[in-house]
Amino acid sequence: MALPRVMLGGVEIVVHAGVPEQADAPILAEAIVRMGQGGGVKLTHFRKAGGSISGQGWMPPGLDGLDYSQPLDLRLTKQESIAQPTHIGIMLTSTPRPDFAPWAQALIGREWVRTPMVLAGLAATVTPVPGATMYSVQWMPRYWVFAQRPVQQMNPGDPSRPHSWSIPWEEV
C-alpha cells in the first residue's frame, strides 16, 4: 500500500518539491501555580497543535494559489502514537487522516505485531493478543490550520535542490 503525501489546502506536496520535513511545536496556554504550602497545580487554558513543514527540491511546492486568510486542511504523514500496557480505551489526541486508517500493534516479546482495532470517534479499542505486554495505536493526523504563505528560496548554485521552502502552521 502506498503511503499518502503531505497535503495543504487539498494540494499534495510532490516529491519534486522535496520530501516534506514535519515538525511539532505545540501551542499551549498553561502555567504552574503554587498553592499555600508550595504544592504545584498545572492550570491549562488551551492546547493546540502547531508546527512547520519544509523541504528542498527541484521545484517549489506549488502552494502559492492557496487562500492563506482562511483555514486550510493539513494532512500530515508524521505519525502520532500512543502506547500503553492495556488494549482498552486508547484515546487518540487528534483526528486521523480520512484517507489513511489508524493502525494498532501489540508487543509480544521484543516484536511488534499488527493487530485489529475498532475506532469509534477518537476512541480506539485494540483486539487483545495473548502474551502481549504493550499495545500501540498510531495514526497520521489531520488538522484545520492557519498557515503562513511559504517562505521560499532559490539557490541556482545547487542543481540537486535549488528550491527550499518552509510553512509555519497553527491549529484553528
Residue pairs with C-beta under 8 A, 6 or more apart in sequence:
3 77
3 100
4 75
4 77
4 97
4 99
4 100
4 140
5 12
5 13
5 14
5 15
5 20
5 77
6 12
6 13
6 20
6 22
6 53
6 74
6 75
6 76
6 77
7 13
7 73
7 74
7 75
8 53
8 63
8 66
8 72
8 73
8 74
8 75
8 147
8 167
8 169
9 63
9 66
9 67
9 72
9 73
9 147
10 73
11 62
11 63
11 65
11 66
13 20
13 53
13 55
13 61
13 62
13 63
14 59
14 61
14 62
15 57
16 57
16 58
16 59
17 55
17 57
17 58
17 59
17 60
17 61
17 62
17 163
17 165
18 54
18 55
18 56
18 57
18 61
18 161
18 163
18 164
18 165
19 55
19 57
20 53
20 54
20 55
20 77
21 53
21 54
21 55
22 51
22 52
22 53
22 76
22 77
22 78
23 51
23 52
23 53
23 54
24 49
24 50
24 51
24 78
25 50
25 51
25 52
26 47
26 48
26 49
26 50
27 46
27 47
27 48
27 49
27 50
27 170
27 171
28 44
28 46
28 47
28 48
29 44
29 45
29 46
29 47
30 42
30 43
30 44
30 45
30 47
31 42
31 43
32 40
32 41
32 42
32 43
33 40
33 41
33 42
33 43
34 40
34 41
35 41
48 170
48 171
49 94
49 141
49 143
49 145
49 170
49 171
50 168
50 169
50 170
50 171
51 168
51 169
52 166
52 167
52 168
52 169
53 76
53 166
53 167
53 169
54 164
54 165
54 166
54 167
55 61
55 164
55 165
56 161
56 163
56 164
56 165
57 161
57 163
58 161
58 162
58 163
59 163
60 150
60 152
60 163
60 165
61 150
61 152
61 165
61 167
63 150
63 167
64 149
64 150
66 72
66 147
68 146
68 147
68 148
68 149
71 144
71 145
71 146
71 172
72 144
72 145
72 146
72 147
72 169
73 142
73 144
74 142
74 143
74 144
74 145
74 147
74 169
75 97
75 99
75 140
75 141
75 142
76 97
76 140
76 141
76 142
76 143
77 140
78 140
78 141
79 138
79 139
79 140
80 92
80 93
80 94
80 138
80 139
80 140
80 141
81 136
81 137
81 138
82 90
82 91
82 92
82 93
82 136
82 137
83 134
83 135
83 136
84 90
84 134
84 135
85 133
85 134
85 135
86 135
87 106
87 125
87 126
87 127
87 128
87 129
87 132
87 135
88 125
89 123
89 125
90 123
90 124
90 125
90 126
90 135
90 137
91 122
91 123
91 124
92 102
92 119
92 122
92 123
92 124
92 137
92 139
93 122
94 139
94 141
94 142
94 143
95 122
95 141
95 142
95 143
96 102
96 119
96 139
96 140
96 141
96 142
97 139
97 140
97 141
97 142
98 142
100 139
100 140
101 119
101 139
102 117
102 119
102 124
102 137
102 138
102 139
103 114
103 117
103 137
103 138
103 139
104 114
104 115
104 116
104 117
104 124
104 126
104 127
104 135
104 136
104 137
104 138
105 112
105 113
105 114
105 115
105 135
105 136
105 138
106 112
106 113
106 115
106 126
106 128
106 129
106 132
106 134
106 135
106 136
107 113
107 132
107 133
107 134
107 135
107 136
108 129
108 131
108 132
108 133
109 131
112 136
113 129
113 132
115 126
115 127
115 129
115 132
115 135
116 126
116 127
117 124
117 125
117 126
117 127
117 137
118 124
118 125
118 127
124 137
126 135
126 137
143 169
143 171
143 172
144 171
144 172
145 169
145 170
145 171
145 172
146 169
146 170
146 172
147 167
147 168
147 169
147 170
148 167
148 168
148 169
149 167
150 165
150 166
150 167
151 165
151 166
151 167
152 163
152 164
152 165
153 163
153 164
153 165
154 162
154 163
154 164
155 162
155 164
156 162
